[in-house]
Amino acid sequence: MELDVVVVGAGSAGCVVAARLSEDPEREVLLLEAGPDYTADGQWPEQLLDAAAMPADHDWGYREAVPPGTRRPVGLLRGKVVGGSSAVNYCLALRSRPADHRAWAAQGLPDWSWEQVLPFYRQLEDDPDGDPRWHGRSGPVPVRRGGAEELTDAQRSFLAACRSEGHKAVADFNDPTAEGVGVAPLNQLGGRRENAVFTHLAPALQRPNLRLRADCEVHSVLVEDGRAVGVRLGTGEELRARQVVLSAGSYSSPAILQRSGIGPAAHLRELGITVVRDRPGVGSGLVEHPAYRTVFAARPGDYPAPRLRTMLSLRSSPDAPDVDLHVQARAAAPTLSRGPHPTGYDMIMMVGLVQPRSTGSVRLASPDSADQPVIDMGFYRDPEDARRVAAGVRTARRLADTAALRELLTGELRPGPEVADADLEEAVRHHPAIYNHPVGTCRMAPADAPDAVVDGRCRVYGVEGLLVVDASVMPVSPRATTHLPVLMLAERAVALNWPTPHR
């Protein structure tokens, strides 16, 4: 049977796209996912439901490519399960900021200005406490903050430390002007992670015109006479469709395109792949939020499981145009370190750079979909990024030395007191961590941009009937976690491409 639409990837974007497209009962939609499916019997593993965890047992196993003997490669956690990375994330429900969308519009993408995307953010939210000018009340995604009574002593001390350093208290980090310290919003209810299956896909799976196939990895897109006509699975099976939507994420979507012959021509020829369309931008322009774990020994106590609830957003320098740093305080907890530890407990202040300048790439190791792509994260390729992360580490050090935290913390473990402030840039380069927010590998841009992959409606240039709808199309890294921005992007893409029922 020829389908109307096949959607590849049941993560945040794919769940939205499949659910929305299947609202038309005459449109036959098939959603494909490489990982397992827990929707049929509802028997979800507890670790995927626990909003306080960040499970790694439903992971693609991606790792960055680094020269042998240089340093340990960073693991790149991506959910391989129906629900995708929304089923394994930390549940932080942060939006992109108006400055991000001003940058989209300035790059020739007026459909993605802040004024255009705000209604879609409001549409997807159920936020009972947010200002109604910015927030929705009846959307499918619950956004909750909780009060100070839900915090640990360490987190309350972090809030006090930030306020003592002059940082403004923030009640709502998704207010367009928010900057300062407060309790981070979460997409969870009663401690349960509200992934995209629960919020979007599960109700739609009752429709007879929407089918889900799990444990089903896609090798490539079938292209005939310049048009996408379906997909080929890793098993060799072919599925025909009138339209194909790739929602496989910033690592897998460019890999699928390249195996399909859509990408940098020289790279494809090296691997013996027939070039269908020479698009140099496919797999280029990878942007990830680099981070650094500043670790302090903490006094033993009756602490709960570690979680991220309190956050400081700030500018790395007075001339920064908007927020570009996060400092997230993990609750003090039994250490995960394998080495000697003075107390057995530690507190992490995770410093994240949410507007990096460095870029990396995704390239194929071979034409075989069983072989993982070669992922160059490009960390600190622009030295300005290391300077700004180091500025965030200095902020964490100052907070640790306040009266509010001195009673709790007993010493700095990383980078360690032997590392002077002047040497922090080198320290952050050698111990990179990430937020797990990759974007940009199938960049949205006007047709004349040399690295453009999709147009302002997420349609792949040069191939009819093929779209990419996921974080890979984002031309600007959001100053936020990516779950809410990806949900918004998917809703906006559906509205732009399928505004009326299909007949």
JOLIN-V204234 format. One record per pair of residues at least 12 apart in sequence whose C-alpha atoms are under 8 Angstrom apart, sorted by the first residue. I is the first residue (numbers start at 1). J is the second residue. Records with the same first field share a line. If there is no record, write none. Layout:
BEGIN
I=J  J
END
This chain:
BEGIN
1=240
2=239  240  241  242
3=28  29  30  240  241  242
4=27  28  29  241  242  243
5=27  28  29  30  241  242  243  244  245
6=29  30  31  32  230  241  243  244  245
7=29  30  31  32  244  245  246  247
8=31  32  33  218  244  245  246  247  248
9=31  32  33  34  84  246  247  248  249
10=31  32  33  81  82  83  84  247  248
11=79  81  82  83  84  85  86  196  247  248
12=83  84  85  86  195  196  483  486  487
13=247  469  470  486  487  489  490
14=31  246  247  248  469  470  490
15=83  196  197  200  201
16=196  200  201  487  490  491
17=490  491  494
18=30  31  201  210
19=200  201  204  205  210
20=491  494
21=494  498
22=204  207  209  210
23=204
24=501  502
25=207  209
26=209  502  503
27=209  502  503
28=209  210
29=209  210  211
30=210  211  212  213
31=210  211  212  213
32=212  213  214  216  217  218
33=80  81  82  212  213  214  215  216  217
34=80  81  214  215  216  217  218
35=58  80  81  82  214  215  216  217
36=80  81  82  214  215
37=81  82  214  215
38=82
39=82  197  202
48=87  88  193
49=87  191  192  193  194
50=191  192  193
51=90  91  188  191  192  193
52=90  191  305  306  307
53=88  90  307
54=88  89  90
55=88  89
56=77  88
58=79  80  81  88
59=77  78  79  80  81
60=77  78  79  80
61=75  76  77  78
62=75  76  77  78  372
63=75  76  375
64=76  374  375  376  377
65=374  375  376  377
66=376
71=430
74=432  433  434
76=436
77=436
78=436
82=197  214
83=195  196  197
86=194  195  196  483
87=193  194  195  196
90=307  308
91=186  187  188  193  194
92=184  185  186  187  481
93=143  184  185  186  187  481  483  484
94=173  174  185  480  481  482  483  484  485
95=121  174  478  479  480  481  482  484  485
96=478  479  480  481  485
97=114  174  176  478  479  480
98=113  114  176
99=322
100=476  477  478  479
101=113  114
102=114
103=476
104=475  476
107=445  446
108=445  446
109=445  446  456
111=456
117=488  492
118=134
120=488  491  492
121=135  136  484  488
122=134  135  136  137  139
123=136  138  139
124=136  138  139  140  141  487  488
125=137  138  139  140  141  142  143
126=138  139  140  141  142  143
127=142  143  144
128=143  144
129=144
130=172
131=175
134=175  176
140=199  200
141=187  194  199
142=187  188  189  194
143=185  186  187  188
144=185  186  187  188  189
145=183  184  185  186
146=183
147=183
148=183
151=309
152=303  304  331
154=331  332  347  405  408
155=309  310  329  330  331
157=404  405
158=310  329  399  404  405
159=181  182  310
160=404
161=399  400  402  403  404  405
162=181  312  399
163=181
164=402
165=399
167=180  181
168=180  181
169=181  182
170=182  183
171=183
172=184  185
173=185
179=312  313  314  323
180=312  313  314
181=310  311  312  313
182=310  311  312
183=309  310  311
184=308  309  310  311
185=309
216=233  234
217=233  234
218=231  232  233  234  256  369
219=231  232  233  234  256  259  260  368  369
220=232  233  256  257  259  260
221=244  256  257  260
222=260
223=260  276  463
226=276  462  463  464
227=463  464  465  466
228=241  242  243  244  463  464  465  466
229=241  242  243  244  465
230=242  243  244
231=244
234=369  370
242=465
243=465  466  467
244=465  466  467
245=466  467  468  469
246=466  467  468  469  470
247=468  469  470
248=470
249=470  471  472
250=286  438  439  440  441  442  470  471  472
251=283  362  373  375  438  441  472
253=442  468  472
254=282  283  362  441  442  472
255=283  362  363  364  373
257=282
258=282  363  364
259=273  364  367  369
260=273  276
261=273  274  275  276  277
262=275  276  277  278  279  282
263=275  277  278  279  280  281  282  283
264=278  279  280  281  282
265=277  278  279  280
271=366  367
272=367
273=367
277=462  463
279=451  452  453
280=450  451
281=441  442  443  450  451  452  453
282=441  442  443  451  453
283=361  362  363  441  442
284=359  360  361  362  440  441  442  451
285=359  360  361  440  441  442  443
286=359  360  361  362  377  378  438  439  440  441
287=356  357  358  359  360  377  438  439  440  441  477
288=356  359  377  434  435  436  437  438  439  477
289=352  353  354  355  356  434  435  436  437  438
290=352  353  354  356  379  389  432  433  434  435
291=350  351  352  353  389  432  433  434  435
292=350  351  352  389  393  428  431  432  433  434
293=348  349  350  351  414  433
294=348  349  350  351  393  396  413  414  415
295=346  347  348  349  412  413  414  415
296=346  347  348  409  410  411  412  413  414
297=341  342  343  344  345  346  347  409  410  411  412  413
298=332  343  344  345  346  347  408  409  410  411
299=343  345  346  408  409  410
300=343  344  345
303=331  332  333  334
304=331  333
305=331  333
306=330  331  332  333
307=330  331
308=328  329  330  331
309=328  329  330
310=328  329  330
311=326  327  328  329
312=326  327  328
313=325  326  327
314=326
316=388  389  391  392
323=479
324=353  354  355  479
325=351  352  353  354  355  388  389  392
326=350  351  352  353  354  392
327=349  350  351  352  392  396
328=349  350  351
329=347  348  349  350
330=347  348  349  350
331=347  348
332=345  346  347  348
333=345  346  347
334=346
347=409
349=396
351=389  392  393  396
352=389  392  434  435
353=385  388  389
354=477  478  479  480
355=477  478  479
356=385  477
357=382  384  385
358=378  379  380  381  382  385
359=377  378  379  381
360=375  376  377  378  379
361=375  376  377  378  441
362=374  375  376  441
363=375
379=429  432
380=429
386=425  426  428  429
387=425
389=425  428
390=424  425  428
393=424
394=421
415=427
435=481
437=481  482
438=471  472
439=471  472  473  474  475  476  477
440=471  472  473  474  475  476  477
441=472  473
442=454  468  472  473  474
443=472  473  474  475
444=456  458  473  474  475
445=475
447=461
453=473
454=467  468  473
457=493  496  497
458=473  493
469=489  490  493
470=486  489  490
471=486
END
